[in-house]
Amino acid sequence: MPLYDFHCPDCAADFELLLRSDDTPVCPTCGSSRINRLISRVSPPGKSRGIAAAARAQARREGHLSNF
């Protein structure tokens, strides 16, 4: 499933949103509903496992119960 980023042409903000298919996205900066959906860049192969391990280690150090 592709991931999407959004770009607001009114305030030039770039952001990500988690939306259902029937939701209308709104810019969190200016509130405009005139936004463009972009395809996100994917992580390079072999890097995501190391990123997840680093995030779990940081969560463990900070005392989060979920450990990411």
Summary of the structure (lengths in Angstrom):
residues: 68
radius of gyration: 16.0
end to end distance: 21.8
largest distance: 41.2
contacts: 131
relative contact order: 0.20
helix: 22%
strand: 16%
